[in-house]
Amino acid sequence: MKIDMNKLVALVKGTKGLLTDKQAVSQVTVKGVSDYVTQVDFRVQEYLREQLHKEWPRIQFMGEEKDNSEIDFNADIWILDPVDGTTNLIHDFRNSAVSLGMCSRGEMVCGVIYQPFSDEVFTAVKGEGAFLNGEPIHVSRAETMADSLISIGTTPYEHEYADRNFEIFKKVFLDCQDIRRIGSAAIELAYVACGRLDAFFEMNLKPWDYAAGLLLIEEAGGTVTGFQGEKPVPWEKGSIVGSNGPIGQLLVDQYIN
């Protein structure tokens, strides 16, 4: 199904008022260890679910804040993270994003990542390239760790992986220019797509964390793999390496495993 991207971007940008509602942000529920949800998460998800259903009623909807057991993964699916970076939002850290992608027959076919605080909209359509606010973007050309800025994800909901994670982070830090921790996988993947970062990796991401970013990076000329170098399944939880290509290969071959 062909999606009108102008219409889709307009719908996603319509969430800005919800994302910047400080009263709704202050209404926090604890889901688990370092895992929070606010009224913003629920309101953004419900707004987009309703609007997407009005425009494309035959496409299924998969969202972070709902039970997705009814989804038929052989059909078309919206995959939404209403607020990627909820902890950032709670702290007014201003690095949170709406991440929305559409998966068709196992492949991501379009994606939007919207950062309302910088008013940046990253978009991609399969086979048509990747864009930032309408301008084409491309991954970096770095080929060595010494030339690379690499972002990490700490798997904050699963502290049992801390020792393994931080051993990897130290090895990467010692060999690259520096590391970053933004706290939103969607933004970090978008930054890889536009060349601000050379790679990003994190264990055990949920599909809504990375689905749109996967397509953005691929359409910007980069690669997204699992920690073993395998192709991710965009509706499944996975450990993800998004990169310009060469740096991701180095991470998989020499650091992560």
VEXTIVEX-692990 format. One record per atom (N, C-alpha, C, O): x, y, z; residue in three letters. Coordinates in pm, whole numbers, padded with zeros to 5 digits, always signed. Layout:
! VEXTIVEX-692990
XYZALA/...
***
This chain:
! VEXTIVEX-692990
+00084-00120+00000MET/+00000+00000+00000MET/+00088+00125+00000MET/+00181+00136+00080MET/+00058+00218-00089LYS/+00133+00344-00097LYS/+00081+00442+00007LYS/-00039+00466+00018LYS/+00174+00497+00085ILE/+00139+00590+00192ILE/+00173+00732+00149ILE/+00282+00758+00099ILE/+00080+00823+00168ASP/+00104+00966+00144ASP/+00190+01018+00259ASP/+00141+01040+00370ASP/+00321+01037+00232MET/+00412+01074+00339MET/+00386+01215+00392MET/+00409+01241+00510MET/+00340+01305+00308ASN/+00308+01440+00356ASN/+00197+01434+00461ASN/+00202+01502+00563ASN/+00099+01351+00433LYS/-00012+01334+00527LYS/+00036+01266+00656LYS/-00004+01305+00766LYS/+00121+01166+00640LEU/+00172+01094+00757LEU/+00256+01186+00846LEU/+00241+01185+00968LEU/+00344+01264+00785VAL/+00427+01357+00863VAL/+00340+01459+00935VAL/+00366+01493+01051VAL/+00237+01508+00868ALA/+00148+01606+00932ALA/+00080+01546+01055ALA/+00066+01614+01157ALA/+00039+01420+01046LEU/-00024+01355+01161LEU/+00076+01342+01277LEU/+00042+01370+01391LEU/+00197+01300+01246VAL/+00297+01282+01352VAL/+00333+01417+01415VAL/+00345+01426+01537VAL/+00349+01519+01333LYS/+00382+01651+01388LYS/+00267+01709+01470LYS/+00287+01799+01551LYS/+00147+01657+01449GLY/+00033+01700+01528GLY/+00041+01659+01675GLY/-00043+01700+01755GLY/+00142+01579+01710THR/+00160+01536+01849THR/+00240+01635+01932THR/+00255+01616+02053THR/+00293+01740+01872LYS/+00385+01829+01944LYS/+00323+01887+02070LYS/+00387+01891+02175LYS/+00199+01931+02061GLY/+00134+01988+02178GLY/+00119+01888+02290GLY/+00127+01924+02408GLY/+00097+01762+02256LEU/+00085+01657+02357LEU/+00219+01631+02423LEU/+00227+01613+02545LEU/+00324+01628+02343LEU/+00457+01597+02395LEU/+00514+01707+02484LEU/+00602+01682+02566LEU/+00466+01826+02467THR/+00518+01939+02545THR/+00422+01983+02655THR/+00438+02091+02712THR/+00323+01899+02685ASP/+00227+01927+02792ASP/+00288+01885+02926ASP/+00287+01766+02960ASP/+00341+01980+03002LYS/+00415+01947+03123LYS/+00326+01884+03231LYS/+00374+01804+03312LYS/+00200+01919+03233GLN/+00110+01859+03332GLN/+00093+01710+03303GLN/+00096+01628+03395GLN/+00074+01675+03177ALA/+00060+01534+03141ALA/+00191+01458+03163ALA/+00189+01342+03204ALA/+00305+01523+03138VAL/+00435+01461+03161VAL/+00451+01424+03309VAL/+00513+01323+03341VAL/+00396+01507+03398SER/+00414+01486+03542SER/+00332+01369+03596SER/+00353+01326+03709SER/+00239+01316+03516GLN/+00155+01203+03560GLN/+00225+01074+03519GLN/+00206+01023+03408GLN/+00306+01020+03609VAL/+00398+00910+03580VAL/+00352+00782+03648VAL/+00312+00783+03765VAL/+00359+00671+03575THR/+00335+00538+03629THR/+00462+00455+03611THR/+00523+00459+03504THR/+00501+00380+03714VAL/+00619+00294+03705VAL/+00574+00157+03652VAL/+00488+00092+03709VAL/+00636+00115+03538LYS/+00605-00015+03480LYS/+00701-00124+03527LYS/+00665-00241+03534LYS/+00824-00083+03558GLY/+00926-00179+03599GLY/+01052-00103+03637GLY/+01049+00018+03656GLY/+01164-00176+03646VAL/+01291-00114+03682VAL/+01329-00010+03576VAL/+01349-00043+03460VAL/+01338+00116+03618SER/+01375+00227+03528SER/+01283+00237+03407SER/+01323+00291+03303SER/+01161+00186+03418ASP/+01067+00181+03305ASP/+00941+00257+03344ASP/+00867+00216+03434ASP/+00918+00370+03276TYR/+00810+00460+03314TYR/+00719+00488+03195TYR/+00758+00476+03079TYR/+00595+00524+03228VAL/+00500+00568+03127VAL/+00429+00691+03183VAL/+00398+00697+03302VAL/+00403+00788+03096THR/+00331+00908+03138THR/+00200+00917+03062THR/+00175+00840+02969THR/+00117+01012+03102GLN/-00007+01036+03028GLN/+00023+01080+02884GLN/-00059+01060+02795GLN/+00140+01138+02862VAL/+00179+01177+02725VAL/+00188+01053+02636VAL/+00138+01053+02523VAL/+00251+00947+02687ASP/+00264+00823+02609ASP/+00126+00774+02564ASP/+00106+00742+02447ASP/+00032+00768+02659PHE/-00102+00718+02627PHE/-00175+00811+02530PHE/-00241+00764+02438PHE/-00163+00942+02551ARG/-00237+01036+02468ARG/-00183+01040+02325ARG/-00260+01047+02229ARG/-00051+01037+02311VAL/+00009+01034+02176VAL/-00032+00906+02104VAL/-00069+00910+01987VAL/-00025+00794+02174GLN/-00061+00667+02110GLN/-00207+00667+02066GLN/-00238+00625+01955GLN/-00297+00712+02152GLU/-00439+00710+02117GLU/-00468+00807+02004GLU/-00547+00775+01914GLU/-00407+00924+02006TYR/-00426+01021+01897TYR/-00382+00961+01764TYR/-00457+00967+01666TYR/-00263+00904+01759LEU/-00214+00850+01632LEU/-00291+00725+01590LEU/-00315+00705+01472LEU/-00329+00642+01687ARG/-00410+00524+01651ARG/-00538+00566+01582ARG/-00576+00508+01480ARG/-00606+00666+01638GLU/-00732+00713+01579GLU/-00710+00776+01442GLU/-00784+00747+01348GLU/-00610+00860+01430GLN/-00586+00929+01304GLN/-00540+00833+01194GLN/-00582+00845+01079GLN/-00455+00740+01229LEU/-00409+00642+01131LEU/-00524+00554+01084LEU/-00533+00519+00966LEU/-00612+00517+01177HIS/-00727+00435+01140HIS/-00821+00510+01046HIS/-00878+00451+00954HIS/-00838+00640+01068LYS/-00923+00719+00979LYS/-00868+00722+00837LYS/-00943+00709+00741LYS/-00736+00739+00825GLU/-00674+00753+00693GLU/-00650+00619+00625GLU/-00667+00606+00504GLU/-00609+00519+00703TRP/-00572+00389+00646TRP/-00635+00279+00732TRP/-00565+00211+00806TRP/-00767+00261+00722PRO/-00838+00173+00815PRO/-00801+00025+00805PRO/-00832-00052+00896PRO/-00737-00016+00698ARG/-00708-00159+00681ARG/-00570-00198+00735ARG/-00534-00316+00733ARG/-00495-00100+00782ILE/-00361-00130+00835ILE/-00371-00153+00986ILE/-00430-00072+01058ILE/-00312-00263+01033GLN/-00313-00294+01176GLN/-00225-00196+01253GLN/-00144-00124+01196GLN/-00244-00195+01384PHE/-00172-00099+01469PHE/-00104-00173+01583PHE/-00169-00242+01662PHE/+00027-00156+01592MET/+00108-00213+01700MET/+00171-00098+01776MET/+00244-00017+01718MET/+00143-00088+01906GLY/+00196+00022+01986GLY/+00255-00025+02116GLY/+00221-00133+02166GLY/+00344+00055+02172GLU/+00411+00016+02296GLU/+00314-00001+02411GLU/+00328-00093+02491GLU/+00215+00087+02419GLU/+00126+00089+02535GLU/-00005+00015+02506GLU/-00113+00066+02537GLU/+00003-00104+02446LYS/-00116-00185+02425LYS/-00077-00332+02414LYS/+00041-00365+02398LYS/-00176-00420+02422ASP/-00158-00563+02400ASP/-00160-00586+02249ASP/-00258-00554+02182ASP/-00052-00643+02196ASN/-00041-00661+02051ASN/-00058-00806+02007ASN/-00014-00845+01899ASN/-00122-00886+02093SER/-00132-01029+02064SER/-00218-01062+01942SER/-00208-01172+01887SER/-00302-00967+01899GLU/-00392-00995+01787GLU/-00329-00967+01650GLU/-00393-00992+01548GLU/-00207-00918+01647ILE/-00145-00873+01523ILE/-00115-00990+01430ILE/-00060-01092+01473ILE/-00151-00975+01303ASP/-00114-01070+01198ASP/+00011-01013+01129ASP/+00002-00915+01055ASP/+00126-01074+01154PHE/+00251-01019+01105PHE/+00274-01043+00956PHE/+00373-00995+00900PHE/+00184-01115+00892ASN/+00192-01132+00746ASN/+00121-01019+00671ASN/+00128-01011+00549ASN/+00053-00933+00745ALA/-00021-00822+00684ALA/+00048-00690+00717ALA/+00151-00688+00785ALA/-00009-00579+00669ASP/+00049-00447+00693ASP/+00027-00404+00839ASP/-00080-00425+00895ASP/+00131-00344+00899ILE/+00127-00307+01040ILE/+00195-00171+01060ILE/+00306-00148+01012ILE/+00126-00082+01130TRP/+00193+00035+01187TRP/+00265-00009+01314TRP/+00208-00084+01394TRP/+00389+00036+01334ILE/+00464+00006+01456ILE/+00500+00141+01519ILE/+00578+00218+01463ILE/+00443+00168+01637LEU/+00455+00300+01699LEU/+00518+00295+01837LEU/+00481+00213+01922LEU/+00615+00384+01858ASP/+00657+00420+01993ASP/+00610+00563+02014ASP/+00667+00655+01956ASP/+00508+00584+02097PRO/+00452+00719+02112PRO/+00549+00817+02174PRO/+00549+00936+02140PRO/+00633+00769+02266VAL/+00738+00851+02325VAL/+00860+00762+02345VAL/+00865+00683+02439VAL/+00957+00773+02258ASP/+01083+00701+02278ASP/+01176+00796+02354ASP/+01219+00898+02300ASP/+01205+00761+02477GLY/+01280+00850+02566GLY/+01190+00908+02672GLY/+01195+01028+02700GLY/+01106+00823+02732THR/+01013+00870+02836THR/+01088+00923+02958THR/+01049+01025+03016THR/+01195+00855+02998THR/+01273+00903+03112THR/+01330+01042+03083THR/+01330+01128+03170THR/+01378+01063+02961ASN/+01424+01196+02921ASN/+01312+01299+02934ASN/+01332+01410+02984ASN/+01193+01259+02889LEU/+01078+01351+02893LEU/+01046+01391+03037LEU/+01020+01508+03065LEU/+01047+01294+03127ILE/+01018+01321+03268ILE/+01117+01422+03326ILE/+01080+01505+03409ILE/+01241+01415+03282HIS/+01346+01503+03335HIS/+01365+01629+03250HIS/+01459+01704+03274HIS/+01278+01652+03154ASP/+01290+01766+03064ASP/+01428+01770+02997ASP/+01486+01877+02979ASP/+01478+01653+02962PHE/+01608+01640+02897PHE/+01601+01674+02749PHE/+01704+01693+02684PHE/+01480+01682+02696ARG/+01453+01733+02561ARG/+01516+01649+02450ARG/+01558+01701+02347ARG/+01522+01520+02474ASN/+01564+01423+02372ASN/+01468+01306+02375ASN/+01500+01198+02424ASN/+01348+01331+02322SER/+01244+01229+02311SER/+01185+01238+02171SER/+01191+01344+02108SER/+01130+01128+02123ALA/+01081+01127+01986ALA/+00959+01038+01971ALA/+00938+00945+02048ALA/+00879+01070+01870VAL/+00775+00979+01821VAL/+00838+00898+01709VAL/+00897+00954+01617VAL/+00825+00767+01716SER/+00881+00678+01613SER/+00768+00595+01554SER/+00705+00516+01624SER/+00744+00613+01426LEU/+00634+00542+01358LEU/+00683+00484+01227LEU/+00740+00556+01144LEU/+00661+00356+01209GLY/+00698+00291+01083GLY/+00588+00198+01037GLY/+00504+00156+01117GLY/+00590+00165+00908MET/+00496+00066+00857MET/+00572-00052+00801MET/+00665-00037+00721MET/+00531-00171+00846CYS/+00591-00296+00802CYS/+00491-00368+00711CYS/+00373-00381+00745CYS/+00538-00413+00597SER/+00452-00485+00503SER/+00521-00614+00461SER/+00627-00612+00399SER/+00460-00727+00495ARG/+00512-00859+00459ARG/+00657-00877+00503ARG/+00740-00930+00429ARG/+00684-00833+00625GLY/+00815-00855+00684GLY/+00919-00750+00654GLY/+01033-00762+00700GLY/+00884-00647+00577GLU/+00980-00543+00541GLU/+00927-00407+00583GLU/+00809-00378+00567GLU/+01015-00324+00637MET/+00978-00185+00666MET/+00968-00109+00533MET/+01059-00113+00450MET/+00857-00039+00515VAL/+00837+00030+00387VAL/+00831+00182+00401VAL/+00852+00253+00303VAL/+00804+00232+00521CYS/+00813+00376+00545CYS/+00833+00400+00693CYS/+00798+00317+00776CYS/+00891+00515+00724GLY/+00917+00547+00864GLY/+00929+00696+00888GLY/+00972+00771+00800GLY/+00889+00738+01008VAL/+00900+00877+01051VAL/+00951+00878+01194VAL/+00898+00807+01280VAL/+01053+00958+01221ILE/+01098+00984+01358ILE/+01093+01135+01377ILE/+01157+01210+01304ILE/+01015+01177+01477TYR/+00991+01320+01499TYR/+01045+01360+01635TYR/+01004+01306+01738TYR/+01138+01455+01635GLN/+01194+01511+01757GLN/+01131+01649+01776GLN/+01175+01746+01713GLN/+01029+01662+01862PRO/+00953+01787+01869PRO/+01032+01903+01929PRO/+01001+02019+01901PRO/+01133+01874+02012PHE/+01206+01981+02079PHE/+01304+02052+01986PHE/+01336+02169+02006PHE/+01352+01981+01883SER/+01436+02043+01781SER/+01359+02065+01651SER/+01411+02124+01556SER/+01234+02017+01649ASP/+01148+02025+01530ASP/+01213+01959+01409ASP/+01205+02009+01297ASP/+01278+01846+01434GLU/+01339+01769+01325GLU/+01252+01648+01292GLU/+01210+01574+01380GLU/+01227+01629+01164VAL/+01148+01517+01115VAL/+01235+01434+01020VAL/+01275+01483+00914VAL/+01264+01312+01058PHE/+01340+01219+00975PHE/+01240+01126+00906PHE/+01153+01068+00972PHE/+01252+01110+00776THR/+01157+01026+00701THR/+01231+00935+00604THR/+01341+00966+00559THR/+01168+00823+00574ALA/+01222+00731+00473ALA/+01109+00651+00412ALA/+01012+00616+00479ALA/+01122+00624+00285VAL/+01035+00532+00212VAL/+01126+00432+00142VAL/+01226+00470+00082VAL/+01090+00306+00150LYS/+01175+00201+00092LYS/+01202+00229-00055LYS/+01109+00246-00135LYS/+01329+00233-00091GLY/+01370+00255-00229GLY/+01375+00400-00272GLY/+01407+00429-00387GLY/+01343+00493-00178GLU/+01337+00635-00217GLU/+01430+00724-00137GLU/+01428+00846-00155GLU/+01513+00666-00048GLY/+01609+00745+00027GLY/+01556+00790+00161GLY/+01442+00765+00198GLY/+01643+00859+00234ALA/+01611+00910+00368ALA/+01629+01061+00371ALA/+01711+01116+00298ALA/+01550+01128+00457PHE/+01546+01275+00455PHE/+01534+01330+00597PHE/+01479+01266+00686PHE/+01588+01450+00615LEU/+01571+01528+00737LEU/+01508+01661+00698LEU/+01568+01741+00627LEU/+01385+01683+00746ASN/+01309+01803+00709ASN/+01311+01826+00558ASN/+01324+01938+00510ASN/+01297+01716+00484GLY/+01285+01724+00339GLY/+01415+01722+00261GLY/+01413+01713+00139GLY/+01529+01730+00331GLU/+01658+01730+00264GLU/+01722+01591+00273GLU/+01717+01528+00378GLU/+01783+01543+00163PRO/+01842+01409+00166PRO/+01953+01396+00270PRO/+02030+01490+00292PRO/+01960+01280+00333ILE/+02066+01253+00430ILE/+02138+01125+00394ILE/+02086+01041+00320ILE/+02259+01111+00447HIS/+02341+00993+00420HIS/+02425+00963+00542HIS/+02462+01053+00618HIS/+02456+00835+00561VAL/+02541+00795+00672VAL/+02683+00848+00651VAL/+02719+00892+00542VAL/+02762+00842+00759SER/+02899+00892+00753SER/+02988+00800+00669SER/+02948+00691+00627SER/+03110+00847+00646ARG/+03207+00768+00569ARG/+03319+00713+00655ARG/+03419+00664+00602ARG/+03306+00720+00785ALA/+03411+00669+00875ALA/+03434+00521+00851ALA/+03340+00444+00832ALA/+03561+00481+00853GLU/+03595+00341+00829GLU/+03674+00279+00944GLU/+03693+00158+00947GLU/+03720+00361+01038THR/+03797+00310+01151THR/+03735+00354+01282THR/+03666+00456+01288THR/+03759+00277+01385MET/+03708+00314+01517MET/+03766+00447+01562MET/+03698+00526+01627MET/+03890+00474+01527ALA/+03956+00597+01569ALA/+03890+00721+01511ALA/+03906+00831+01563ALA/+03815+00703+01403ASP/+03745+00816+01339ASP/+03598+00823+01378ASP/+03523+00903+01322ASP/+03556+00740+01474SER/+03413+00720+01497SER/+03363+00778+01628SER/+03431+00775+01731SER/+03240+00831+01622LEU/+03163+00870+01740LEU/+03049+00769+01751LEU/+02967+00757+01660LEU/+03044+00698+01862ILE/+02953+00584+01875ILE/+02861+00602+01994ILE/+02905+00637+02103ILE/+02733+00579+01972SER/+02634+00592+02078SER/+02598+00455+02134SER/+02591+00357+02060SER/+02574+00452+02263ILE/+02546+00325+02331ILE/+02409+00329+02397ILE/+02359+00436+02433ILE/+02349+00213+02410GLY/+02228+00197+02489GLY/+02258+00105+02606GLY/+02323+00002+02589GLY/+02211+00141+02725THR/+02250+00070+02846THR/+02154-00042+02888THR/+02172-00103+02993THR/+02051-00069+02806THR/+01950-00170+02842THR/+01899-00142+02984THR/+01910-00229+03071THR/+01844-00024+03008PRO/+01818+00020+03146PRO/+01713-00060+03220PRO/+01709-00057+03343PRO/+01626-00134+03148TYR/+01522-00210+03216TYR/+01572-00347+03263TYR/+01500-00418+03333TYR/+01694-00383+03226GLU/+01747-00516+03258GLU/+01888-00500+03316GLU/+01988-00516+03246GLU/+01894-00468+03443HIS/+02021-00439+03508HIS/+02112-00561+03516HIS/+02232-00547+03541HIS/+02058-00680+03494GLU/+02142-00801+03499GLU/+02246-00804+03387GLU/+02341-00882+03392GLU/+02228-00719+03284TYR/+02325-00713+03174TYR/+02429-00604+03194TYR/+02510-00580+03104TYR/+02429-00538+03308ALA/+02518-00423+03328ALA/+02665-00460+03313ALA/+02740-00390+03245ALA/+02709-00569+03375ASP/+02850-00605+03368ASP/+02894-00630+03224ASP/+02997-00580+03180ASP/+02815-00708+03153ARG/+02849-00736+03013ARG/+02850-00608+02930ARG/+02942-00583+02853ARG/+02745-00528+02946ASN/+02735-00404+02869ASN/+02855-00313+02893ASN/+02916-00264+02798ASN/+02888-00291+03019PHE/+02992-00193+03048PHE/+03132-00244+03014PHE/+03223-00163+02993PHE/+03152-00374+03008GLU/+03277-00428+02955GLU/+03291-00393+02806GLU/+03398-00354+02759GLU/+03180-00408+02733ILE/+03181-00373+02591ILE/+03202-00224+02573ILE/+03282-00181+02490ILE/+03129-00144+02651PHE/+03140+00001+02638PHE/+03284+00047+02659PHE/+03333+00134+02588PHE/+03353-00011+02758LYS/+03491+00029+02785LYS/+03580-00002+02665LYS/+03661+00082+02626LYS/+03566-00119+02606LYS/+03648-00155+02491LYS/+03623-00059+02375LYS/+03716-00014+02308LYS/+03496-00029+02352VAL/+03461+00062+02243VAL/+03516+00201+02272VAL/+03574+00265+02184VAL/+03497+00249+02394PHE/+03542+00383+02432PHE/+03694+00400+02412PHE/+03739+00504+02366PHE/+03769+00298+02447LEU/+03914+00308+02436LEU/+03962+00315+02292LEU/+04073+00362+02266LEU/+03882+00269+02197ASP/+03925+00264+02057ASP/+03861+00368+01967ASP/+03915+00398+01860ASP/+03747+00426+02008CYS/+03681+00524+01922CYS/+03713+00666+01968CYS/+03780+00684+02070CYS/+03665+00766+01894GLN/+03689+00905+01936GLN/+03622+00934+02070GLN/+03681+00996+02159GLN/+03496+00889+02083ASP/+03423+00907+02209ASP/+03291+00833+02196ASP/+03251+00792+02087ASP/+03222+00816+02310ILE/+03091+00754+02309ILE/+02986+00855+02356ILE/+03018+00953+02423ILE/+02861+00828+02321ARG/+02748+00911+02361ARG/+02637+00823+02415ARG/+02628+00704+02383ARG/+02551+00883+02498ARG/+02433+00814+02550ARG/+02320+00916+02551ARG/+02312+00998+02642ARG/+02234+00910+02451ILE/+02126+01007+02435ILE/+02001+00964+02511ILE/+01928+01047+02565ILE/+01976+00833+02516GLY/+01861+00784+02590GLY/+01735+00768+02509GLY/+01627+00749+02564GLY/+01748+00775+02376SER/+01636+00747+02286SER/+01692+00674+02165SER/+01761+00733+02082SER/+01663+00544+02156ALA/+01715+00466+02044ALA/+01670+00522+01911ALA/+01746+00521+01814ALA/+01548+00572+01905ALA/+01497+00627+01780ALA/+01581+00746+01733ALA/+01618+00755+01616ALA/+01612+00837+01826ILE/+01694+00952+01791ILE/+01834+00909+01753ILE/+01892+00959+01657ILE/+01889+00816+01828GLU/+02025+00771+01800GLU/+02034+00703+01663GLU/+02132+00724+01590GLU/+01936+00624+01626LEU/+01934+00564+01493LEU/+01918+00671+01386LEU/+01982+00662+01281LEU/+01834+00770+01410ALA/+01818+00880+01315ALA/+01949+00958+01298ALA/+01981+01002+01188ALA/+02023+00974+01407TYR/+02150+01045+01401TYR/+02255+00965+01323TYR/+02341+01023+01257TYR/+02248+00832+01331VAL/+02335+00750+01246VAL/+02298+00773+01099VAL/+02386+00787+01014VAL/+02168+00777+01071ALA/+02123+00794+00933ALA/+02172+00925+00872ALA/+02201+00930+00753ALA/+02180+01031+00952CYS/+02222+01160+00897CYS/+02370+01189+00919CYS/+02416+01299+00889CYS/+02445+01092+00971GLY/+02589+01107+00981GLY/+02640+01175+01106GLY/+02760+01199+01117GLY/+02554+01209+01200ARG/+02600+01270+01325ARG/+02670+01168+01413ARG/+02763+01202+01486ARG/+02625+01044+01407LEU/+02688+00931+01474LEU/+02731+00830+01369LEU/+02670+00821+01262LEU/+02835+00754+01399ASP/+02881+00651+01305ASP/+02818+00516+01335ASP/+02810+00430+01247ASP/+02774+00497+01460ALA/+02706+00372+01497ALA/+02633+00391+01630ALA/+02665+00479+01709ALA/+02535+00303+01651PHE/+02462+00294+01776PHE/+02432+00147+01800PHE/+02396+00075+01706PHE/+02446+00102+01925PHE/+02409-00037+01954PHE/+02347-00047+02093PHE/+02382+00027+02185PHE/+02254-00143+02106GLU/+02189-00169+02234GLU/+02129-00308+02234GLU/+02078-00356+02132GLU/+02137-00373+02349MET/+02076-00504+02367MET/+01926-00492+02387MET/+01877-00395+02445MET/+01853-00591+02337ASN/+01714-00617+02374ASN/+01620-00498+02352ASN/+01540-00465+02440ASN/+01630-00435+02237LEU/+01535-00330+02202LEU/+01402-00390+02162LEU/+01396-00499+02104LEU/+01294-00319+02192LYS/+01162-00360+02147LYS/+01143-00314+02002LYS/+01211-00221+01958LYS/+01053-00376+01927PRO/+01038-00340+01785PRO/+01006-00193+01763PRO/+01056-00133+01668PRO/+00923-00134+01851TRP/+00887+00006+01831TRP/+01005+00100+01857TRP/+01002+00216+01816TRP/+01109+00051+01927ASP/+01228+00133+01949ASP/+01307+00154+01819ASP/+01366+00260+01798ASP/+01308+00052+01733TYR/+01402+00056+01621TYR/+01341+00039+01481TYR/+01412+00057+01382TYR/+01213+00007+01471ALA/+01156-00027+01340ALA/+01172+00087+01238ALA/+01221+00064+01128ALA/+01131+00207+01275ALA/+01144+00320+01182ALA/+01290+00354+01156ALA/+01329+00383+01043ALA/+01372+00350+01261GLY/+01514+00380+01246GLY/+01587+00282+01157GLY/+01681+00319+01088GLY/+01543+00157+01159LEU/+01603+00055+01071LEU/+01593+00099+00925LEU/+01692+00097+00852LEU/+01474+00139+00883LEU/+01456+00181+00744LEU/+01531+00310+00714LEU/+01590+00324+00607LEU/+01530+00404+00808LEU/+01603+00529+00788LEU/+01749+00503+00757LEU/+01804+00559+00662LEU/+01813+00420+00837ILE/+01955+00392+00818ILE/+01980+00321+00685ILE/+02072+00357+00612ILE/+01899+00221+00654GLU/+01918+00148+00528GLU/+01901+00240+00408GLU/+01977+00232+00312GLU/+01802+00328+00415GLU/+01778+00419+00302GLU/+01884+00530+00295GLU/+01900+00594+00192GLU/+01954+00552+00406ALA/+02063+00650+00407ALA/+02198+00587+00371ALA/+02301+00653+00375ALA/+02195+00459+00336GLY/+02316+00392+00290GLY/+02389+00310+00394GLY/+02498+00260+00367GLY/+02330+00295+00514GLY/+02394+00219+00621GLY/+02335+00081+00637GLY/+02262+00032+00550GLY/+02366+00019+00749THR/+02317-00116+00777THR/+02265-00125+00920THR/+02310-00053+01008THR/+02170-00214+00940VAL/+02119-00248+01074VAL/+02121-00400+01085VAL/+02061-00469+01002VAL/+02189-00451+01186THR/+02197-00594+01209THR/+02172-00625+01355THR/+02161-00536+01439THR/+02162-00755+01383GLY/+02166-00800+01520GLY/+02309-00811+01567GLY/+02402-00784+01491GLY/+02328-00851+01692PHE/+02463-00859+01749PHE/+02547-00969+01685PHE/+02670-00968+01696PHE/+02483-01063+01617GLN/+02557-01168+01545GLN/+02571-01135+01397GLN/+02621-01217+01320GLN/+02528-01018+01358GLY/+02535-00978+01218GLY/+02412-01018+01138GLY/+02409-01001+01016GLY/+02310-01073+01206GLU/+02191-01121+01137GLU/+02094-01007+01105GLU/+02101-00900+01164GLU/+02003-01033+01012LYS/+01901-00934+00975LYS/+01792-00932+01082LYS/+01738-01037+01115LYS/+01759-00815+01137PRO/+01654-00809+01238PRO/+01515-00838+01180PRO/+01488-00813+01063PRO/+01428-00890+01265VAL/+01286-00906+01231VAL/+01214-00789+01296VAL/+01206-00783+01419VAL/+01160-00694+01218PRO/+01120-00565+01274PRO/+01005-00567+01373PRO/+00981-00466+01439PRO/+00932-00678+01387TRP/+00826-00682+01487TRP/+00869-00763+01611TRP/+00786-00793+01697TRP/+00997-00798+01619GLU/+01046-00877+01731GLU/+01150-00799+01811GLU/+01221-00714+01758GLU/+01157-00829+01940LYS/+01263-00776+02026LYS/+01398-00821+01972LYS/+01412-00934+01927LYS/+01498-00731+01976GLY/+01628-00769+01925GLY/+01740-00680+01975GLY/+01717-00565+02013GLY/+01860-00734+01976SER/+01980-00655+02005SER/+02028-00598+01872SER/+02049-00672+01776SER/+02046-00466+01866ILE/+02056-00396+01739ILE/+02187-00317+01727ILE/+02231-00251+01821ILE/+02248-00326+01609VAL/+02362-00243+01572VAL/+02323-00166+01446VAL/+02309-00225+01339VAL/+02306-00035+01460GLY/+02279+00050+01345GLY/+02404+00131+01315GLY/+02460+00192+01406GLY/+02448+00133+01188SER/+02577+00197+01159SER/+02585+00241+01014SER/+02494+00220+00933SER/+02698+00303+00984ASN/+02727+00341+00845ASN/+02769+00221+00762ASN/+02789+00234+00641ASN/+02784+00107+00822GLY/+02825-00015+00752GLY/+02958-00066+00804GLY/+02961-00164+00878GLY/+03069-00003+00769PRO/+03200-00050+00816PRO/+03215-00051+00967PRO/+03273-00145+01023PRO/+03164+00051+01035ILE/+03181+00057+01181ILE/+03095-00049+01249ILE/+03136-00108+01349ILE/+02977-00073+01196GLY/+02893-00179+01250GLY/+02958-00316+01237GLY/+02950-00399+01327GLY/+03023-00339+01124GLN/+03093-00466+01102GLN/+03206-00483+01203GLN/+03226-00592+01256GLN/+03279-00375+01229LEU/+03386-00380+01330LEU/+03329-00411+01468LEU/+03384-00492+01542LEU/+03218-00346+01502LEU/+03156-00370+01633LEU/+03116-00515+01649LEU/+03141-00576+01753LEU/+03053-00571+01547VAL/+03008-00711+01553VAL/+03127-00806+01559VAL/+03127-00902+01636VAL/+03227-00781+01479ASP/+03340-00873+01468ASP/+03435-00867+01587ASP/+03491-00970+01627ASP/+03456-00749+01645GLN/+03565-00731+01739GLN/+03525-00687+01880GLN/+03608-00693+01972GLN/+03402-00643+01900TYR/+03368-00583+02030TYR/+03248-00648+02098TYR/+03253-00676+02218TYR/+03142-00670+02024ILE/+03017-00712+02086ILE/+03018-00859+02123ILE/+02960-00899+02224ILE/+03084-00941+02042ASN/+03082-01085+02066ASN/+03211-01133+02135ASN/+03225-01252+02162ASN/
***
